[in-house]
Amino acid sequence: MADRTPLEEGKPDLRRRMRALRRSLADRSERSGQLWQHVVALPAVVDAARILVFSTIPGEPEVEAFARWCIDHGVEIAVPEDDVDPAWPDVAIVPGLAFTPDGRRLGQGGGWYDRFLAEVRDTCETVGVCFHEQLVDVLPVEAHDVAMHHVVTDRGPA
């Protein structure tokens, strides 16, 4: 077995802890609604014509209310499963297991968002979304990790 650096050991442990934390939140539905109220107040979201959203997995903010808002406001939406071209979105809404207030993100570990976001056009705004308890002061980061322009929680912008 290869030697593992503390950084490699840190991310799996942090992922497990943050997954358990967000699964323990009993009021995710209500708090998701509060989160999206803050997201739709962002100028980049208000002005967007095309937004990449995500398909909610257990523990993540429930995205249905935001998707309805987009449709009601004439905003096209797509999810990663749609095989979206990185040049397409004006805004990318990105879930995560943890975020720092300055936009660093801990994802699920597959790297899809980091690869996708590395290719988006310069004018695409990125918005990381999570529940307030998922904000942390520091995260282990690597060169390929892409920071968010904005981080929004159910309590407002970080």
TARA-V860236 format. One record per helix or strand. SS is the DSSP state (a for helix, b for strand). FROM is the first residue (numbers start at 1). TO is the last residue. If there is no record, write none. Layout:
# TARA-V860236
ss=(SS;SS)
from=(FROM;FROM)
to=(TO;TO)
This chain:
# TARA-V860236
ss=(a;a;a;b;a;b;a;b;b;b;a;b;a;b;b;b)
from=(6;28;43;50;64;76;80;91;98;105;112;125;132;135;150;156)
to=(23;39;47;53;72;79;82;95;100;106;117;129;134;136;153;157)
